[in-house]
Amino acid sequence: MRIVHYGDRAEACVFLLGYFDAVHVGHRKLIARAKALAEKFGVKVAALTFADGKRGDQVYVLSEREKILSSLGVDYLYVARFDGAFKNTEGEAFLETVADNCFVKAFVCGEDFRFGKNAVCGGLCLTEYCKKRGIAVEILPLVSVDGQKASATLAKKYLDEGDIKSLNAMLGDNYFISGKVSTEGRHVGRNLGFPTANLHPLDGKYPLAQGVYAVRVKIGATDYRGIANFGPRPTFGDGRVVCETYIDGFSGDLYGKELTVRFDFRIRGVMKFSSAEELKKQLEKDLEKIR
């Protein structure tokens, strides 16, 4: 996967227009179509995305989107910053920048894609531009899940609610948090018989509702189940928000290593216990729900 900055030159491609901050089922449909067209034209697949958030924090930050989109067959990301200069770019000027620098053979987007200053341009503008330039274009219908449009906005609603099952259905895969395992900590979990791998949320990532979740972690060739506390640790007076994961059946040192924690469902909210022993009893009950 290559990262190419907006305005720089890149390889000939079928170009995906969108923002891809959640990489949901609608995006996956667009990618599948772009791959088919790219094979037909003998070119790469590229996707537009932003280095920062278009509307606040992102469901997946750029490094995470890079991993997902690469796994889905996108060859390179054309990365812009959603700054004043970009917001004030007229629609045709935006298309010219992309088409000329990426040697675009075809554009693919969803029917709700908007672009240009004040987002005044849509499918009609894109179609007229492509006709003038002799570029193929495909505008696909929106994808709905349980009667709601798949979108980053809906993903954030599910994150606010801790509704991981609905979120995963809309994403088309398990939601995840990734990062390096922190070397900081008081090793409280280890003293309880529940050693944990702690990840600090990446800058710019939209937060998950605080709570305890059933999760999965792949280490080497092995998939492990586990429980993750996302939030503070009130029993020990620690108010920092951390993704603290106990990996069931794993024994080893993960400090400083890259880890991806995939979420299955929410078990309960964050609770304050009267003692470490009471917390241990609850963790044993939580484990019963994932085994």
C-alpha positions in Angstrom: 0.0 0.0 0.0 1.4 3.4 -1.1 0.5 6.8 0.4 0.4 9.6 -2.2 -0.3 13.2 -1.2 -3.0 15.1 -2.9 -1.5 17.0 -5.8 1.4 14.6 -6.3 1.8 12.3 -9.3 0.8 8.7 -9.1 0.1 5.6 -11.3 -2.8 5.2 -13.7 -5.8 4.0 -11.8 -9.5 3.5 -11.3 -10.2 6.2 -8.6 -12.6 5.7 -5.7 -14.2 8.9 -4.6 -15.2 9.0 -0.9 -13.8 9.6 2.5 -13.5 6.0 3.8 -13.2 6.9 7.5 -15.2 3.9 8.5 -14.7 1.5 5.5 -18.2 0.1 5.8 -20.3 -2.3 3.6 -21.1 0.5 1.2 -17.4 1.2 0.7 -16.6 -2.5 0.2 -19.1 -2.6 -2.6 -17.4 0.4 -4.3 -14.0 -1.2 -3.9 -15.2 -4.5 -5.4 -16.5 -2.6 -8.5 -13.3 -0.6 -8.8 -11.2 -3.7 -8.7 -13.2 -5.2 -11.5 -12.8 -2.1 -13.6 -9.1 -1.9 -12.8 -8.6 -5.4 -14.0 -10.4 -4.5 -17.2 -8.2 -1.4 -17.8 -5.0 -3.0 -16.6 -4.4 -0.3 -13.9 -4.2 0.2 -10.2 -7.0 0.9 -7.7 -6.7 4.2 -5.8 -8.9 5.8 -3.1 -9.3 9.3 -1.8 -9.1 9.8 1.9 -8.1 12.4 4.5 -5.1 12.5 6.9 -7.4 14.2 9.4 -11.0 14.1 10.3 -13.6 15.6 8.0 -16.2 15.9 10.8 -14.2 15.5 14.0 -12.6 12.3 15.1 -12.5 9.3 12.8 -13.9 5.8 13.2 -10.5 4.5 11.8 -7.5 6.8 11.7 -5.3 6.9 8.6 -2.9 4.1 9.7 -5.8 1.8 10.4 -7.6 2.6 7.1 -4.4 1.9 5.3 -4.4 -1.6 6.7 -8.1 -2.3 5.9 -8.0 -0.8 2.4 -4.8 -2.6 1.5 -6.4 -5.9 2.6 -9.4 -5.2 0.4 -7.2 -4.7 -2.7 -6.7 -0.9 -2.9 -3.2 -0.2 -4.2 -2.7 3.4 -3.0 -4.4 6.1 -1.0 -4.5 9.6 -2.4 -4.4 11.5 0.9 -5.6 15.1 1.4 -5.9 17.4 4.4 -9.4 18.8 5.0 -8.1 22.3 5.5 -9.2 25.7 4.3 -7.5 25.3 0.9 -9.1 22.0 0.2 -12.6 23.2 1.4 -12.4 26.2 -1.0 -11.4 24.1 -4.1 -14.1 24.3 -6.8 -15.5 21.0 -7.9 -14.0 20.9 -11.4 -10.6 22.0 -10.1 -10.7 19.1 -7.6 -11.5 16.6 -10.4 -8.7 18.1 -12.6 -6.1 17.6 -9.9 -7.1 14.0 -9.3 -7.6 13.1 -13.0 -4.4 14.7 -14.3 -2.1 13.5 -11.5 -3.5 10.0 -11.2 -4.2 9.3 -14.9 -7.7 8.3 -14.0 -9.3 5.7 -16.3 -12.6 5.6 -14.4 -14.2 7.2 -11.3 -16.3 5.1 -8.9 -18.4 6.6 -6.1 -21.7 6.3 -4.2 -24.7 8.3 -5.2 -24.4 10.5 -2.1 -20.8 11.6 -2.8 -20.5 15.4 -2.7 -17.4 17.5 -3.5 -16.2 21.0 -4.3 -16.5 24.3 -2.4 -19.6 24.1 -0.1 -20.2 20.5 -1.4 -22.3 21.8 -4.3 -21.2 19.2 -6.7 -22.5 15.6 -7.0 -23.2 12.9 -9.5 -24.4 15.1 -12.3 -21.3 17.3 -12.1 -19.1 14.2 -12.1 -20.8 12.6 -15.0 -20.6 15.8 -17.1 -16.9 16.2 -16.3 -16.2 12.6 -17.2 -18.1 12.8 -20.5 -16.1 15.9 -21.4 -12.8 14.2 -20.6 -13.6 10.7 -21.9 -13.3 9.1 -18.5 -15.5 6.2 -17.5 -17.7 6.8 -14.4 -19.9 4.5 -12.3 -22.1 5.9 -9.5 -23.5 3.1 -7.3 -26.7 3.1 -5.2 -26.3 3.5 -1.4 -26.1 0.4 0.8 -28.5 0.1 3.8 -28.3 -2.0 6.9 -31.5 -2.6 8.8 -33.1 0.3 6.9 -30.3 2.8 7.7 -27.7 4.1 5.3 -24.3 2.7 6.0 -22.2 5.7 7.0 -19.5 7.0 9.4 -22.3 8.9 11.2 -24.2 5.6 11.9 -20.9 4.0 12.9 -20.3 6.7 15.5 -23.9 6.3 16.8 -23.2 2.6 17.4 -19.8 3.4 19.0 -21.6 5.9 21.4 -24.0 3.1 22.3 -21.4 0.4 22.6 -23.5 -1.6 20.1 -20.7 -3.6 18.6 -22.9 -6.3 17.0 -24.8 -3.6 14.9 -21.5 -1.8 14.2 -19.8 -5.0 12.9 -22.8 -5.8 10.7 -22.5 -2.3 9.1 -18.8 -2.4 8.8 -18.8 -5.8 7.2 -16.0 -6.9 9.6 -15.1 -6.6 13.3 -14.4 -3.1 14.6 -10.9 -2.9 16.0 -8.5 -0.8 18.0 -4.8 -1.1 17.2 -1.5 0.3 18.5 1.6 -0.6 20.5 1.3 -2.3 23.8 2.1 0.2 26.5 5.1 -0.5 28.8 3.7 1.7 31.5 1.4 0.4 34.2 1.3 -0.9 37.7 0.7 -4.5 36.7 -2.4 -4.7 38.8 -4.0 -7.2 36.5 -1.0 -9.5 36.7 -1.2 -9.5 40.5 -4.8 -10.6 40.2 -4.0 -13.4 37.8 -5.3 -11.4 34.8 -2.3 -9.9 33.0 -3.3 -7.4 30.4 -2.0 -5.8 27.3 -2.8 -2.0 27.4 -3.4 0.1 24.3 -3.8 3.9 24.5 -6.3 5.2 21.9 -4.7 6.7 18.8 -4.9 10.4 18.4 -7.9 11.4 16.3 -9.8 8.1 16.8 -13.5 8.4 17.7 -14.0 6.8 21.2 -15.9 3.7 21.9 -18.5 3.7 24.8 -16.8 2.8 28.0 -17.3 -0.8 29.1 -16.1 -4.3 29.1 -16.2 -6.2 25.8 -15.6 -9.7 24.4 -12.7 -9.4 22.0 -10.4 -11.4 19.8 -6.6 -11.0 19.3 -4.4 -12.7 16.8 -0.9 -13.4 17.9 1.3 -15.2 15.4 -0.9 -17.8 13.8 -3.2 -18.2 16.8 -6.5 -16.4 17.4 -7.2 -15.8 21.1 -10.4 -14.7 22.8 -10.3 -12.2 25.6 -12.0 -9.5 27.5 -11.2 -5.8 27.2 -12.0 -2.9 29.5 -12.2 0.3 27.5 -12.2 3.2 29.8 -10.9 4.2 33.3 -10.0 1.8 36.1 -12.1 3.3 39.0 -11.4 0.5 41.4 -7.8 1.7 41.5 -8.4 5.4 41.1 -7.0 5.5 37.6 -9.1 7.9 35.4 -7.1 7.4 32.2 -8.9 5.9 29.2 -7.1 2.7 28.2 -8.0 -0.4 26.2 -6.9 -3.0 28.7 -7.2 -6.5 27.3 -6.8 -9.9 29.0 -6.0 -12.5 26.4 -7.4 -15.9 27.5 -4.9 -18.7 27.2 -1.9 -16.5 26.2 1.3 -16.4 28.1 4.1 -14.2 26.9 5.6 -10.6 26.7 3.8 -8.2 24.4 5.3 -4.9 25.6 6.1 -2.6 22.8 4.6 -4.8 20.1 1.9 -3.9 17.6 -1.5 -5.4 18.6 -5.0 -5.3 17.1 -7.9 -6.0 19.3 -11.1 -6.9 17.5 -14.5 -6.5 19.2 -17.3 -9.0 19.3 -19.9 -7.7 21.8 -20.4 -5.6 24.9 -20.5 -7.5 28.2 -21.2 -4.8 30.7 -20.4 -1.2 31.7 -17.3 -0.1 33.7 -17.8 -0.7 37.4 -16.1 0.3 40.6 -15.5 -2.5 43.0 -14.9 -2.4 46.8 -11.8 -4.5 46.6 -9.4 -6.2 44.2 -10.9 -9.5 45.2 -14.4 -8.4 44.2 -13.0 -7.3 40.8 -11.3 -10.7 40.3 -14.6 -12.4 41.0 -16.3 -10.3 38.3 -13.6 -10.9 35.8 -14.1 -14.6 36.3 -17.8 -14.2 35.5 -16.9 -12.1 32.4 -14.7 -14.9 31.2 -17.5 -17.4 31.4 -19.4 -15.3 28.8 -16.7 -15.7 26.2 -15.6 -19.3 26.8 
